[in-house]
Amino acid sequence: MSVVVGIDPSVTPGRPIAVRHTVGGWRVVPAGGRANQVVLSVPSELLTFRTLTLPFADRRRAELVAQQELSNSLALPLSEVRWSLCPLSRHEYLAVVSPRHKLDSLASSFKPDVADAEPFSYARGLAAAGIKDALVVHLDAGRTVFCQVVNQRPALVRVLLRGANPQAGRDAVDGLLTDAMLPPLPAGVGIYVTGSLAGQPILTKTLEERLQRPVKPFPVPEGLSSETDVSALGAALRSLYPDDGVDLLQHKRADRPQWIPWVVAAGVLLLLLSADLAMRLMLATRHSDQYSVALTSLLKTYNVTGMDDLKTKVAKLPAVQAGPDTGLLDMMAAVAEKAKGHDIRILEIHQAGGGFHLVGNAGTEADEEAFQRDLSGVYKDFQVEDTHPTRDSKTQFRFRIGGHP
């Protein structure tokens, strides 16, 4: 048996909720005793969300790519934020980011073991009540949060830094819905309200009228409040759903080095510069440390306009000048260029001797033949090692390509 304490710092004074987990289930117990884990539910207004679609399911590689994507897209430098990643599906991830100084201040005050995101607390609270899909509306005097949960995970989060003033009545709700720009809800998806203003009839009735479906209080166990205890309860339920959540303190604890293997870096560059080409690079080279330094330096800016520009800039980096030539980049450029206009998905590239083995799928036999013809026109040393149909009626191919065009 274990006891997990959830804390919602937005509720004064951060009222904790303790949950005892047993083999047969869970139950709320008085807080204040010894806890095996303390989970902080970080308020949504301190969070930024990014949905990333990546061509691989490996968590470690996903984090490496996400790190570079976030460093390029966030308003703050990566050194000034805390971030974490949660898989939504095989190739889709939700990146959650919080300003470092604000999160560290909360962590200093509440001493949590884990800093999770409030939307995951909503999702876990619903899941514990047997609800997988819903719209959660958090109504407070100073903020409003709309969180759509799909299959027990937050799929959409809208945060408005103003509350629903009950004195303004219907106009307040209309203004919030206009600013939130919510997509249409699927049929059968329920609406659940929480927050200090969730008990205001004028607000809930207007939500019902505007969204054309019943609005109910967020389901909580007897003795808890759907207005004040939802986020803390969801945080305390974290160990029931270990894959549904993030830990914004993970990088702080791990103190991970900020280097990126050049294999992953090369894959990221190709994805960024050729969005229609998914590539998984598995290359063995004695110069990987040199490429790591060179490509990591280049990735910090993403200041490239195309593959030719990329090759030129990489070739000028000292680590590459001292190491191998740009045969890999030449090959990447040729493959990316010749795949355009064809239904081609690159699965693997293996370096072998002075050349490369290229494995991928073509949408049709005609796509494979056209891609084969285009590449053979670039590389004199080009061999078709294998082609065969796949179960989903595509054509898988394996080519051997010489080292230089």
N, C-alpha and C positions, 0 to 999 in steps of 0.2 A: 504494500500500500504506500502511496505517496501523496503528499499535500502540495498543491501548487497554488500560489497566491497571485491574483491578478490585480493590477493597479491602474486606475484611470486618473491621470494627473489633472485632467480638466475638471474633475469633481472635487471641490474643496472638502476636506483636506487630503484628497487622493484616497478616498474610501476604498480599502482593500476588500476583495472577495476571495475567500479560500475555498478550494474544492479538493475533497479527498477522493483519489482515484483508486478503485479496487478492481479485482478480477470481474466482479459482477456489474460494474458500472461506476457511477460517481454520485456524490452528494455534496451540497454546500455545508461547510462546517464553520464554526466561529473563527474569525481571523485573530491573529495575535500569538498563536503558538508557533512551534517550529515548522518551517516550510522546506521542502526539498528543492523548490524552485520559485523564484519571483519573476513574474513576467509583466513588463510595462507596456500598456497599450498607448502608443504614441498618437496624439490627436491628428486628425486628417489635415488640419490647416498647417501643420509643420512638415507635411510630406509632399513630394512630387512623384508622379507615377509615369513610367515609360513602358510601353509594350514593345518587346523586341521579338522579331521572327528570325530564327537562325537555322541554318541547314544541318544542324547536328543536335543530338540529344545529350551529349556528354556534358555534365554539369560544370566540370572544371574549365573546359574550353568555352562554354557559354559565359562563365564569369570573366574570363580573360577578354573576350570580345566585348562584353557589356561594359567592362571598365574603360575600354577605348572609346566606345560609342558615347558613353556618358561624359567622358572628358571633353569630347568635341561638341556636345549639344547642351550641356548645362550652363546656366548663367554664372555659376560659381566654379572656381577651380576644384578639381576632384579632391585636393588636399583639404578643402574646407567643408566637405560633406561626409556623411556616413551613408552607406548604401548597402542594399542586399537584393537578392534575386530569388524569385519563386517561380517554378515551372507551372505554366497554365495548361500546356499540352505537350506533345512530344517535341515540337519545334518552336513553341511560343513561351515566352517568359515575361513576367512582370518585374520590372526593376523599380524599387522603392528607394527614394532619396530623402535625406533630411539634413538641414544645416548642422554642421558639426558642433558649433558652439551652443546651439539650443538643445540638441540631443544630449550632449555631454553635461549640460546644466541639469537636465532632468535626471540623468543617470546618477549624478552626484547627489541629488536630493533624495532619490528613492532607492538607490543601490540595487537595481534589478540584475538578474542573471541574463535576461533576454529583453531586448527592446523590439516589440512587434508593432505592426501597423494596425491602427484602429479598424480599417475595413475588414481585416481578417478576423478581428474580434466579432464583428457583426456576423460574418459568414459562419464562424464556429458556433455562435449562439443559436443561429437558425438551424444549423445541422443537428445540434443537440436536441432540438425540438422536432426533428424529422422533416425540415424544410430545406430543399436544395436550391430553389430559385425564388428570388423575391427582390423587391425594391425596398431598401431601408431609407427612411427619412429621419434625420437627426435634427430636431428643432430646439435651438437654444436662443437666448437673448442676443448673443454676440456672434453666432455662426449658424450656418445651415449646411448639412451634408446630405447629398443624395448618393447612395451606393447601391448599384445593381449587382446582385449576387447571382451567378450562373454556375450550376453544378458545384455548389459549396465554395466557390472562390469569387472574389471581387472582380467584376468584368468592366465596370465603369464607376468612376468616382468624380463627383462634382462638389467642390467646396466653395461656398459663398461666405465671405467675411462680414456678414450681416445677418441679423436674426429675423424671425417672423414676429413682428409686433402685433400682439393680439388686438390692440386698439385700432390698428389699421384694417383688421378683419380680412375680408376677401381680397382687397387690394394687395395686402402683404403677400399672400400666397400666390396671387397672379404674378407679382413682380419676381418672386423667387423662381417660379416655374419658367418664366420667360428667360431669365438669366441663365438658368441651368441648361436649357436647350436639350432636354431629355429625348432620346429616341423613343418611338412607340414601344410599349411593353408587350411582350408576347402574351397570348391568351392564357389565362389561368395563373399568371404570376401575381402573387399577393403583395400588398403594401403594408409595412410595419413601421410604426413610429416610435422613436425614443427621444431622449433629451428633456430638459427642464420644462419645455413648453408642449410636450407631447400630450398633455392632458387638457389642452385648451380646445373645447368643442368647435369653436369658430374656425380654427386652423384645420383640424382633422376633417370636418364636414366639407370644407372648401376643397381640400385635397381629393376627397371622394368624388365630388362633383366634377372637378376638372380632369381627373385621371380616369373617371368612370369605372371605378371598382372599389370594393370595401377597403377601408383603412382600419387596421387593428393595432392595439398596443403590442410592442415587441414581446414575444413569449419568454418569460423567465420563471424559475421555480418559485413556489410559494415562499413568501417572506422577503423576496427581493422586489425591487422597483424597476419597472420597465422604463422609467424616466431617468434614473441615475445609476443603475447597476449593470447596464448591458455591456459596456466596453470592458469593465473589470471582470465580469463573468466570462466573456469570450476569451480574454487573456488567460484566465485560470484554466480554461478548457484546452489549452494549447497541446498538452501531452496526449489528448485523445485524437488529435489530428496533426501528427508531427510533420506531414508534408504540406500542410496548408498554412503557410505563414512565412515570415521573414525574421531575421535577427539583425537589426541595424548596428549591433555592437560586435558582430563577428569579426570584422576587419580590425577593429580596435584591439580585440583580444589576440587575434592571430598575428598581428603586426607583419603582414605578408610583404615580401619584397615586391617592388614595383617593376619587375622585369617581365618581358613577354617573349616566349620562345618564338624564334623567327618563323617556324612552321605555321603557327597560328597567325602571326602577323601577316605573313604572305597571303593566307586565306582571307583575312579581313580585308586586305587591300583589294583583292580580286572581287570580293563581294561588293565593296563600295563602288568600284569602278566599272563593274559589269553586273548589274543587278539581276540580269536574266540568267546568270551562270552560277550555279551552286557548286562549290569545289571543296573537297576534303583532301588536304595535302598530307601525305605520309612520306617524307623525304629524309633519307639518312645522309648526313654530310659531316665531314671533319671540321667544317667551318661554321657550324651552327652558332657558336658563341659570337663570331664576328657579325653574322647576319642578325643575331639578336640585338646587338648594339645598334647596328645600322638601321634596321627596320623599326625598332622601337623609337629611335630618334625621329624618323620620318613620320611615324604614326601620331606623334604628339601634335602635329599641325594639320595632317591630312591635306596639306597644301599642294595637291597635284591636280592636273587638269585632264589626265588621260594616261594610258599605259606608256606611251612614248615619253611623256613628261616624267612619269614615275621612274622609268629606266634611267633617264638622264640624271635625275636627282640622286637615286640610289648609287649609281656608278661613281658619283662625286664624293660620296661619304668615305672617310678614311678606312673604316673597317672593311668596306667592300673592295676598295682599291688594293688593300693588302691581302685580300682573300680571293675567292673564285670569281670567274667572270659572270656576266649577266645572262648566261644561257637559260637559267630558270625563268627569268623575267621575259626573255624573248619568247620562250615557249608559252608562258601565260598570256602574253599579248596576242600571239598567233591563235591560240585556242579561243580566247575571248572574242576576237575579231571574226573568226570563221564560224563560230556558233551562232552569230547573229542571223536572224532570219530562219533559223531551223529550230525545231523542238528538241533541244539537246540539254541533258542534265549530266554534268560531270560528277562522278562518284569518288574516284580516287586518281591520284597521280603518284607513281612510284619512280624514284630515280634509280637507274640501273646502268652502271658503267658511264658511258658518255651520252646516254640518252634517257628517255622516259617511257614508262608504260602508262597509257591513258585508258581508264575504264569509265564507261558511262552508259546512259540509256538514251535512245532516240524515240521520239513519239511514234514514228512510222519507219518502215524500211527505206522509204524514199528520203526521209530526213537523214538517216544514217549514211546512205550512199552519197548524198550531197555533201555532208560534213566530211566524209572520207575523201571525196574528190577534192574538196577545197584544201584540206590539210596536206594531201599528197602533192598538191601544186606548190606548197610552201616548202615542204621538207623532202629532199631527195631520198634520204634514208627513212622511208616510211613503210611499215608493214602492218597488214591486218592479221592479227593473231587469232581472233575469234569473233564471230557474230552469231547470235542465236536469239530466238523469240523468248520473251518472258511471259509469266502467267497472266500479266495484265495487258497482253497484246502489244507490248513495246518491243524494241529491238535493243538488246545489250551488245556492246562492242568492247573490244580490247585492242588497242593499237600500240605499236611500238614506234616511237618518234625519235629521230636522230637528235644530237645535241644542239645543232645550230641550223637555222633556216638557210 
